[in-house]
Every structure is written in structure tokens, then in C-alpha cells.
Amino acid sequence: MSRELEHIWSRVQAQLALVVDEPTYRIWLEPLRPLELEDDRLLLDAPVQSCRWVRERFGRVIQASVELVLGPAASVEIIPAGDAGAGNTNDTHASGASGGHRATPRPTAAGLRNGPPAPTPTGPLGNPKLTFEQFVIGDCNRLAHAAALTVAEMPAQAYNPLFICGPPGVGKTHLLSAIAILLLAHNPSLTVRCTTGEAFTNEFIGALGSGGTERFKLRFRDVDVLLVDDVQFLERKTKTEEEFFHTFNALHDGGRQIVLTSDRPPRDLQALEDRLRERFEAGLVADIKPPGLATRLAILRKRAQHDHIQLGDSHALDVIAERIDTNVRALEGALIRVVAYSSLTGRPLTSELAGEVLDSLYPHSAPSAQRTRTVKDIQAAACSYFGVSPDELLSTARTARVAWPRQVAMYLARELTGESLPAIGRQFGGRDHTTVLHAWRRTSARILDDDASREAVEKLCQALDRAQP
């Protein structure tokens, strides 16, 4: 890949990451690879299993992002990986779009949230990073990794259900995807259903509205393995909980494997019915903790090796590993930022550059101090800095005077704490997780384009550091 194409693609990726939610980006869009740029036509390849799905569901948003980088005359063509004939696609795993794709309107938010018509193995399997080989084992995740590997090798014979829990960004989704990939490598005839708590809920509500509940039940009960990410999303959704309860029983009684992930252990899912929590605890509960320094450094080295990242000196990754001690997602996000800055400026990726890039959001401080930051600490600092009251910050007011401080506080809560999006939303006046995600995207875009906004976020981070004991 030429340096120019690499630079252009990094800018397109930055735009895509702002438009769709993080799981959607990681599963569907991150695996895309640029092949060539000829005139104003960008050629991309996608994993064979998901190529047509990406073209159908995300062609518009990819087109829009490319236009923002290359101009309105740009076009995009997406082909299956390994297909040398651009536009000559013959994807047997899905039906719909043809080779080249050109569109300008963006898809609706609902269109981005919905999964494929049949969330079978073509789901997270398109991402080559989410395998057992790419998973870095440490003391923080050894049990969860061993249990996941056992389930993948002997489904429904060892741990059923397997419940993997831990804070956001520590590798739960990675293990879930790795299980699916290995299962199908051993036995391609298996029916593996990959979904999320949110997607299950949305599909069930849609089935109720359209009278398609029997078809819905068949889709989720006539499977060999059910993998559900973020099952905590089922909390406080009575009808969906009941349907999942019966789905769980049907699969478990039929000797089918169930694997669930959550940001909390079953005992802490207090809003779930007792009978569902009891079933979650009936198998093996394996927790994942934030990675230690050695594991963080190993993760960065593996990512750099996998992505062929050229380092200016051997200590560049040490700086990132020492500075980011919250979770793997934040760690990889910091690496992406440093790599993008290096690409944009043409400077080698050195420890000095890494320190400069990370100083704004991850200033030098003791690791233990970073871990003690809470949503309430961030809210208090935002109120003090912007001159708004706590009641105003949590209110429904949408005036610029209140909305911007609230968005910044939500942004920092996601960046600097281990809280999940729903947990953050609950602490901001009971807001939905999508509101938090929207605030994060808006703030991310604003601090990239506006120096005053970036300076405000940096000063707020400094205020939080000064407030640490």
C-alpha cells in the first residue's frame, strides 16, 4: 500500500468511526482494506463472508465518508478479498448488491443498528483480528480464554452456559468471535447464531409488531450455538426477558451451547428476573479484568505486528502501554491516534511523538489515580469548569450553555472510566446509551476541528488530574 493511499484510508476510517457505533465499526468496517485509488475511484476489499452485506448496509455511509475526504466526485467499489477482478463479484453467502457501489445519502440510525437478516457465522467472523491467535493472554483473562477455547473445541460438553463478564473494552467480544471462528473451522455445518442483547431485543420487538414471532423463535432456537454479546441490555425489558428465558431453556434442554457476555456478573444484573440470573450462573462465570502493564505491552506489540506498523524507536509502545491502563479498547484507540498523527504529519512514530499525542487526554499521572476517576468526578469537574449546576447538567435542557458541557462530560466518562454506555447514561439523568454515544461522537468531531473545544477538553482533563489525591 502506498503512503498516499494509507493516509487517505486512515482519514476515511476516522470518518467512519464517528458515524457508526463502535461494535458495528469493529465487526463490519474495520476489516475493509484499500487496494487502489485510480482517478477518483477507491477500490476496497472486504472479507468474502461479509462483502455483500457490507455493500448493502454500509455502502452509503462508506461513500459519504470517502466523499468527505476525496470530494463529491469520488466513488467506491467493494469486492471480496482475493477477487482480482474488481466488480466481478460472486458472493454466495448473501444476495443483493452488485459489484460497484455509488450512493450519497447516509443510512438511517436504525439501519446501522440492525444486524444481518440471519445473524449466522457471517457476523463477527469477517474480522481477522478477532481470533484466538490474536488474543493476548495474561493474568487478567487467563480463565476466560481457557474456558472459551474449551467451549469452541467441545461445544455443550464442558461449560454450558459460559458467561464472560468484565468492564467495557477488555476483550469479551473478541473471545465471542474467536469461539465462532474456531467452531466453524472444526465443523462448518454447525449453525452458529451471533447477536447482541440490543439486536435480540430489536428483532423481537419487530417480530411482535409484524406478527412474525414464530419465525423469530425458529431463528434463535433452531441453532447449534448461540452467542450473545452485552446480554445486560435485556434488563428492564420484561417481554424480551421472558422470550430470552424460553429461548435459553429450549437451547439448554436440547444440549445446545450458549455463550453470553456482560459488563457485570449475573449477581449484579439486579434488574433481570431472578430465574434468568440463576440460569446465567448455572454454568461457568469467567471474569476479565483490565490488563496489567505486561499484557498491555504485549497487546500493542501484536497489534503493531499484525498491522505492519513501522516504529521510529523501540520505546514508542512503552509510552502508550504505561499511559493507558483502563482497557484494551482505549489502548488500541490510543495506538490508532498515534499512528494516524504520524501518518498525517509524516513524522516517525517515536516515544516522543506518542507522548505528545497522548498528553491531551492521557496526561502523566499515577495509574492508580487514573483508575479512581468516576462519572461523578467528571460531572463535578465539568460543572465547575463550565459554570453550570449539577441539576442543569443532568436536566433535559438543550441550550448550548448546558448541552456542550453535558456532551463533554459524557465524552470523558466514556474515555476515562471503565463504565459501560448504559451505566453512563443512567448517571446522566437516566438517559439512553445511544445518547451517550451521540455525545461522544459529537465531541470527538468537534475537538478535531475546533481548537477552542479541544483546549476546553484538555483543561478539564488537567482539572481532573489536579483533583486526584
C-alpha positions as CSV (number, residue, x, y, z in Angstrom):
1,M,0.0,0.0,0.0
2,S,1.4,3.4,-1.0
3,R,1.9,6.0,1.7
4,E,-0.7,8.3,0.0
5,L,-3.3,5.5,-0.1
6,E,-2.6,4.6,3.6
7,H,-3.0,8.3,4.5
8,I,-6.3,8.6,2.7
9,W,-7.7,5.4,4.1
10,S,-6.8,6.4,7.7
11,R,-8.8,9.6,7.2
12,V,-11.8,7.7,5.8
13,Q,-11.6,5.3,8.8
14,A,-11.7,8.2,11.2
15,Q,-14.9,9.5,9.5
16,L,-16.5,6.0,9.6
17,A,-15.7,5.7,13.3
18,L,-17.6,8.9,14.0
19,V,-20.7,7.8,12.1
20,V,-21.4,4.3,13.3
21,D,-21.2,2.8,16.8
22,E,-18.0,1.1,17.9
23,P,-19.1,-2.6,17.8
24,T,-20.5,-2.0,14.3
25,Y,-17.3,-0.4,13.2
26,R,-15.0,-3.1,14.6
27,I,-17.1,-6.0,13.3
28,W,-18.0,-4.7,9.8
29,L,-15.9,-1.8,8.7
30,E,-12.5,-2.2,10.3
31,P,-11.7,-5.4,8.2
32,L,-12.0,-3.4,5.0
33,R,-8.7,-2.9,3.2
34,P,-7.9,-0.3,0.4
35,L,-6.5,-1.9,-2.7
36,E,-6.0,1.1,-5.1
37,L,-7.0,4.6,-5.9
38,E,-7.4,5.3,-9.6
39,D,-8.6,8.8,-10.5
40,D,-11.5,9.3,-8.0
41,R,-12.3,5.6,-7.7
42,L,-11.4,3.9,-4.4
43,L,-11.2,0.1,-4.6
44,L,-11.7,-1.7,-1.3
45,D,-11.8,-5.4,-0.4
46,A,-13.9,-7.0,2.3
47,P,-13.9,-10.5,3.8
48,V,-15.7,-12.9,1.5
49,Q,-18.3,-13.9,4.2
50,S,-19.4,-10.3,4.7
51,C,-18.7,-8.5,1.5
52,R,-22.2,-8.3,0.1
53,W,-23.7,-7.4,3.5
54,V,-21.2,-4.6,3.8
55,R,-22.1,-3.3,0.4
56,E,-25.8,-3.4,1.1
57,R,-25.9,-2.0,4.6
58,F,-22.8,0.3,4.7
59,G,-22.2,1.2,1.1
60,R,-23.9,4.6,1.6
61,V,-22.0,5.5,4.7
62,I,-18.7,4.4,3.2
63,Q,-19.4,6.5,0.1
64,A,-20.3,9.6,2.2
65,S,-17.1,9.2,4.2
66,V,-15.0,8.9,1.1
67,E,-16.6,12.0,-0.4
68,L,-15.7,13.9,2.7
69,V,-12.1,13.0,2.2
70,L,-11.7,12.9,-1.6
71,G,-14.5,15.2,-2.7
72,P,-18.0,14.8,-4.2
73,A,-16.7,13.2,-7.5
74,A,-15.3,10.2,-5.6
75,S,-16.7,6.7,-5.9
76,V,-16.2,3.4,-4.1
77,E,-16.1,-0.2,-5.2
78,I,-16.1,-3.0,-2.7
79,I,-15.0,-6.5,-3.8
80,P,-14.5,-9.8,-1.9
81,A,-11.0,-10.3,-0.6
82,G,-8.8,-12.2,-3.1
83,D,-11.0,-11.2,-6.1
84,A,-8.7,-9.7,-8.6
85,G,-11.5,-8.7,-10.9
86,A,-12.9,-5.5,-9.5
87,G,-16.7,-5.5,-9.6
88,N,-16.8,-9.2,-10.8
89,T,-18.3,-10.5,-7.5
90,N,-20.0,-13.8,-6.9
91,D,-20.7,-13.8,-3.2
92,T,-22.7,-16.9,-2.4
93,H,-23.2,-16.0,1.3
94,A,-25.7,-13.2,0.6
95,S,-27.8,-11.7,-2.1
96,G,-28.4,-8.2,-3.2
97,A,-26.0,-5.5,-4.3
98,S,-23.8,-5.8,-7.3
99,G,-20.1,-5.0,-7.6
100,G,-19.6,-1.3,-7.7
101,H,-21.5,0.9,-5.2
102,R,-22.2,4.5,-5.6
103,A,-24.6,6.3,-3.3
104,T,-24.8,9.6,-1.5
105,P,-27.5,9.5,1.2
106,R,-26.4,8.1,4.6
107,P,-28.3,5.1,6.1
108,T,-30.6,5.7,9.0
109,A,-29.5,5.0,12.5
110,A,-31.9,2.1,12.6
111,G,-30.4,0.7,9.5
112,L,-26.9,0.8,11.2
113,R,-28.1,-0.9,14.3
114,N,-29.9,-3.8,12.8
115,G,-28.0,-7.0,12.2
116,P,-28.0,-9.1,9.0
117,P,-31.2,-10.9,8.1
118,A,-29.8,-14.1,9.5
119,P,-27.0,-13.3,12.1
120,T,-25.2,-16.6,11.4
121,P,-21.4,-17.1,11.1
122,T,-21.1,-14.2,8.7
123,G,-21.4,-11.8,11.6
124,P,-18.2,-11.0,13.5
125,L,-16.2,-13.6,11.6
126,G,-15.1,-11.1,9.0
127,N,-12.6,-9.5,11.3
128,P,-9.3,-11.4,11.1
129,K,-8.1,-9.8,14.4
130,L,-10.8,-11.4,16.5
131,T,-9.4,-14.9,16.7
132,F,-7.8,-17.0,19.5
133,E,-4.4,-16.5,17.8
134,Q,-4.7,-12.7,18.0
135,F,-5.9,-12.8,21.6
136,V,-3.2,-11.8,24.1
137,I,-3.3,-14.0,27.3
138,G,-2.5,-12.5,30.7
139,D,-3.4,-13.0,34.3
140,C,-6.4,-10.7,33.7
141,N,-8.1,-13.0,31.2
142,R,-6.5,-16.5,31.5
143,L,-9.6,-18.3,32.9
144,A,-12.0,-16.7,30.4
145,H,-9.6,-17.5,27.5
146,A,-9.2,-21.2,28.6
147,A,-13.0,-21.6,29.1
148,A,-13.8,-20.0,25.7
149,L,-11.2,-22.3,23.9
150,T,-12.7,-25.3,25.6
151,V,-16.2,-24.4,24.5
152,A,-15.0,-23.8,20.9
153,E,-13.4,-27.3,20.9
154,M,-16.2,-29.2,22.8
155,P,-19.5,-27.2,22.5
156,A,-22.1,-28.1,25.0
157,Q,-19.8,-30.7,26.7
158,A,-17.9,-28.6,29.2
159,Y,-19.3,-25.2,30.3
160,N,-22.9,-24.5,29.3
161,P,-23.7,-21.7,29.6
162,L,-20.4,-19.9,29.6
163,F,-20.9,-16.4,31.0
164,I,-17.9,-14.0,30.3
165,C,-18.1,-10.7,32.2
166,G,-15.9,-7.7,32.6
167,P,-15.8,-3.9,32.1
168,P,-16.1,-2.5,28.5
169,G,-13.1,-2.9,26.2
170,V,-11.3,-5.9,27.8
171,G,-11.8,-8.5,25.1
172,K,-15.2,-10.1,25.7
173,T,-16.4,-9.6,22.1
174,H,-13.0,-10.8,20.9
175,L,-13.5,-14.1,22.7
176,L,-17.0,-14.4,21.5
177,S,-15.9,-14.0,17.9
178,A,-13.0,-16.4,18.4
179,I,-15.3,-19.1,19.6
180,A,-17.5,-18.7,16.5
181,I,-14.5,-18.8,14.1
182,L,-12.9,-21.9,15.7
183,L,-16.3,-23.7,15.9
184,L,-16.9,-23.3,12.2
185,A,-13.3,-24.1,11.3
186,H,-13.8,-27.5,13.0
187,N,-17.3,-28.1,11.8
188,P,-18.6,-25.8,9.0
189,S,-22.0,-27.5,9.1
190,L,-22.8,-26.0,12.6
191,T,-25.4,-23.3,12.8
192,V,-23.9,-20.6,14.9
193,R,-26.0,-17.6,15.7
194,C,-24.1,-14.4,16.7
195,T,-26.1,-11.5,18.1
196,T,-26.2,-8.8,20.8
197,G,-28.7,-8.1,23.6
198,E,-29.8,-5.0,21.7
199,A,-30.2,-6.8,18.4
200,F,-32.2,-9.6,20.0
201,T,-34.5,-7.0,21.6
202,N,-34.9,-5.0,18.4
203,E,-35.7,-8.1,16.4
204,F,-38.1,-9.4,19.0
205,I,-40.0,-6.1,19.1
206,G,-40.1,-6.1,15.3
207,A,-41.4,-9.6,15.3
208,L,-44.2,-8.7,17.7
209,G,-45.2,-5.8,15.5
210,S,-45.2,-7.8,12.3
211,G,-46.7,-11.0,13.6
212,G,-43.5,-12.9,12.9
213,T,-42.9,-14.3,16.4
214,E,-42.9,-17.9,15.2
215,R,-40.2,-17.2,12.6
216,F,-38.2,-15.3,15.3
217,K,-38.3,-18.3,17.6
218,L,-37.2,-20.6,14.9
219,R,-34.2,-18.3,14.0
220,F,-32.9,-18.3,17.6
221,R,-33.9,-21.8,18.8
222,D,-33.1,-23.9,15.7
223,V,-29.3,-23.4,16.2
224,D,-26.4,-25.4,17.5
225,V,-24.6,-22.5,19.2
226,L,-26.0,-19.1,20.4
227,L,-23.5,-16.3,21.1
228,V,-25.0,-13.2,22.7
229,D,-22.8,-10.1,23.4
230,D,-23.9,-7.5,26.0
231,V,-26.7,-9.5,27.5
232,Q,-27.1,-6.9,30.2
233,F,-29.1,-4.9,27.6
234,L,-32.1,-7.2,28.4
235,E,-32.5,-5.6,31.8
236,R,-35.9,-3.9,32.4
237,K,-37.3,-5.3,29.1
238,T,-40.0,-7.6,30.5
239,K,-41.3,-9.2,27.4
240,T,-37.9,-9.6,25.8
241,E,-36.6,-11.2,29.1
242,E,-39.4,-13.7,29.0
243,E,-38.7,-14.6,25.4
244,F,-35.0,-15.0,26.1
245,F,-35.8,-17.1,29.1
246,H,-37.7,-19.6,26.9
247,T,-35.1,-19.4,24.2
248,F,-32.4,-20.2,26.8
249,N,-34.3,-23.1,28.1
250,A,-35.1,-24.6,24.7
251,L,-31.4,-24.5,23.7
252,H,-30.0,-25.7,27.0
253,D,-32.5,-28.5,27.3
254,G,-31.7,-29.5,23.8
255,G,-28.0,-29.8,24.5
256,R,-27.0,-26.7,22.5
257,Q,-24.2,-24.4,23.6
258,I,-24.9,-20.9,24.9
259,V,-22.2,-18.2,25.5
260,L,-23.1,-14.8,26.9
261,T,-21.1,-11.7,27.7
262,S,-21.9,-8.8,30.0
263,D,-20.3,-5.8,31.6
264,R,-21.3,-7.3,35.1
265,P,-21.5,-10.7,36.7
266,P,-25.0,-12.2,36.9
267,R,-25.4,-11.4,40.5
268,D,-25.1,-7.7,39.7
269,L,-27.7,-7.7,37.0
270,Q,-30.3,-6.8,39.6
271,A,-32.9,-5.6,37.1
272,L,-33.1,-9.0,35.5
273,E,-35.6,-11.6,36.7
274,D,-34.2,-14.0,39.3
275,R,-34.9,-17.0,37.2
276,L,-32.8,-15.7,34.3
277,R,-29.9,-14.7,36.6
278,E,-30.0,-18.2,38.1
279,R,-29.6,-19.8,34.7
280,F,-26.7,-17.5,33.8
281,E,-25.0,-18.6,37.0
282,A,-25.7,-22.3,36.4
283,G,-22.6,-22.8,34.1
284,L,-19.2,-21.2,34.4
285,V,-18.9,-17.4,35.1
286,A,-15.4,-16.2,34.0
287,D,-14.5,-12.6,34.5
288,I,-11.9,-10.5,32.7
289,K,-10.1,-7.6,34.4
290,P,-8.3,-4.7,32.9
291,P,-4.9,-5.8,31.6
292,G,-1.7,-5.2,33.5
293,L,1.3,-3.4,32.0
294,A,3.0,-6.5,30.6
295,T,-0.2,-7.6,28.9
296,R,-0.9,-4.1,27.6
297,L,2.5,-4.0,26.0
298,A,2.0,-7.5,24.5
299,I,-1.3,-6.4,23.0
300,L,0.3,-3.3,21.4
301,R,3.2,-5.4,20.0
302,K,0.8,-7.9,18.5
303,R,-1.4,-5.2,17.0
304,A,1.7,-3.4,15.6
305,Q,3.0,-6.6,14.1
306,H,-0.4,-7.6,12.6
307,D,-0.9,-4.1,11.1
308,H,2.7,-3.8,9.9
309,I,3.2,-0.5,11.8
310,Q,6.6,1.0,11.5
311,L,8.0,2.2,14.8
312,G,10.5,5.0,15.0
313,D,12.0,3.7,18.2
314,S,11.6,0.6,20.4
315,H,10.0,2.6,23.3
316,A,7.1,4.2,21.5
317,L,4.7,1.3,22.5
318,D,6.0,1.5,26.1
319,V,4.8,5.1,26.3
320,I,1.3,4.1,25.2
321,A,1.2,1.0,27.5
322,E,2.3,3.0,30.5
323,R,-0.2,5.8,29.9
324,I,-3.3,3.8,29.1
325,D,-4.3,1.5,31.9
326,T,-8.1,1.3,31.6
327,N,-8.9,-1.3,28.9
328,V,-7.9,-2.8,25.6
329,R,-10.2,-0.7,23.6
330,A,-8.7,2.5,25.0
331,L,-5.3,1.1,24.4
332,E,-5.9,0.2,20.8
333,G,-7.7,3.6,20.3
334,A,-4.6,5.4,21.6
335,L,-2.4,3.4,19.2
336,I,-4.7,4.3,16.3
337,R,-4.5,8.0,17.3
338,V,-0.7,8.0,17.4
339,V,-0.4,6.1,14.1
340,A,-2.9,8.5,12.4
341,Y,-0.9,11.5,13.7
342,S,2.3,10.1,12.5
343,S,0.8,9.4,9.1
344,L,-0.8,12.9,8.8
345,T,2.4,14.8,9.8
346,G,4.9,12.5,8.2
347,R,6.8,12.2,11.5
348,P,8.2,8.8,12.6
349,L,6.3,7.0,15.3
350,T,8.7,7.6,18.2
351,S,8.2,7.7,22.0
352,E,8.4,11.5,21.8
353,L,5.5,11.6,19.3
354,A,3.4,9.2,21.3
355,G,3.9,11.3,24.4
356,E,2.8,14.5,22.5
357,V,-0.3,12.9,21.1
358,L,-1.4,11.3,24.4
359,D,-0.7,14.4,26.6
360,S,-4.1,16.0,25.9
361,L,-6.4,13.1,27.0
362,Y,-4.0,10.9,29.0
363,P,-1.6,13.2,30.9
364,H,1.1,11.8,33.1
365,S,-0.4,10.5,36.4
366,A,-0.2,7.5,38.6
367,P,-2.1,4.6,37.2
368,S,-4.0,4.1,40.4
369,A,-5.2,7.7,40.2
370,Q,-6.5,7.2,36.7
371,R,-8.5,4.2,37.8
372,T,-10.2,6.2,40.6
373,R,-11.9,8.6,38.2
374,T,-15.6,8.2,38.4
375,V,-18.5,9.6,36.4
376,K,-19.4,11.8,39.4
377,D,-15.9,13.2,39.5
378,I,-16.1,14.1,35.8
379,Q,-19.6,15.7,36.3
380,A,-18.3,17.8,39.2
381,A,-15.3,19.0,37.2
382,A,-17.4,19.8,34.2
383,C,-19.9,21.8,36.3
384,S,-17.0,23.8,37.9
385,Y,-15.2,24.4,34.6
386,F,-18.3,25.4,32.5
387,G,-20.2,27.2,35.3
388,V,-23.3,25.1,35.3
389,S,-25.1,23.4,38.2
390,P,-25.3,19.7,38.7
391,D,-29.1,19.9,38.2
392,E,-28.6,21.7,34.9
393,L,-26.1,19.1,33.7
394,L,-28.5,16.3,34.4
395,S,-31.6,18.1,33.1
396,T,-33.3,17.8,29.8
397,A,-32.3,21.4,28.8
398,R,-30.8,21.5,25.3
399,T,-29.5,25.1,25.2
400,A,-25.9,25.4,24.1
401,R,-24.9,26.6,27.5
402,V,-25.8,23.3,29.0
403,A,-25.7,20.8,26.1
404,W,-22.0,21.3,25.3
405,P,-20.8,20.7,29.0
406,R,-23.0,17.7,29.1
407,Q,-21.6,16.2,25.9
408,V,-18.0,16.8,27.1
409,A,-18.8,15.2,30.4
410,M,-20.3,12.1,28.7
411,Y,-17.3,12.0,26.3
412,L,-14.8,12.0,29.2
413,A,-16.9,9.5,31.1
414,R,-16.5,7.1,28.2
415,E,-12.8,7.9,27.6
416,L,-11.6,7.9,31.2
417,T,-13.7,5.4,33.1
418,G,-14.5,1.7,32.7
419,E,-18.2,2.3,32.8
420,S,-20.5,1.0,30.0
421,L,-22.6,3.3,27.9
422,P,-25.8,2.3,29.6
423,A,-24.2,2.8,33.0
424,I,-23.0,6.3,32.0
425,G,-26.5,7.2,30.6
426,R,-28.1,6.2,33.9
427,Q,-25.9,8.6,35.8
428,F,-26.8,11.4,33.4
429,G,-30.4,11.6,34.4
430,G,-31.4,8.2,33.2
431,R,-30.5,8.7,29.6
432,D,-30.3,6.0,26.9
433,H,-26.9,4.6,25.9
434,T,-27.4,6.0,22.4
435,T,-27.5,9.5,23.8
436,V,-24.1,8.9,25.4
437,L,-22.7,7.5,22.1
438,H,-24.1,10.5,20.2
439,A,-22.4,12.9,22.7
440,W,-19.1,11.0,22.3
441,R,-19.2,11.3,18.5
442,R,-20.2,15.0,18.5
443,T,-17.4,15.8,21.0
444,S,-14.8,13.7,19.1
445,A,-15.7,15.5,15.8
446,R,-15.7,18.9,17.5
447,I,-12.3,18.6,19.2
448,L,-10.8,17.5,15.9
449,D,-12.0,20.6,14.1
450,D,-12.1,23.3,16.7
451,D,-9.1,24.4,18.7
452,A,-11.1,26.1,21.4
453,S,-13.2,23.0,22.0
454,R,-10.0,20.9,22.2
455,E,-8.4,23.3,24.6
456,A,-11.5,23.1,26.9
457,V,-11.4,19.3,27.0
458,E,-7.6,19.4,27.7
459,K,-8.1,21.9,30.6
460,L,-10.9,19.8,32.0
461,C,-8.6,16.7,32.0
462,Q,-5.9,18.8,33.7
463,A,-8.5,19.8,36.4
464,L,-9.4,16.2,36.9
465,D,-5.7,15.3,37.4
466,R,-5.2,18.2,39.9
467,A,-8.2,16.9,41.9
468,Q,-6.7,13.4,42.2
469,P,-5.4,12.7,45.7
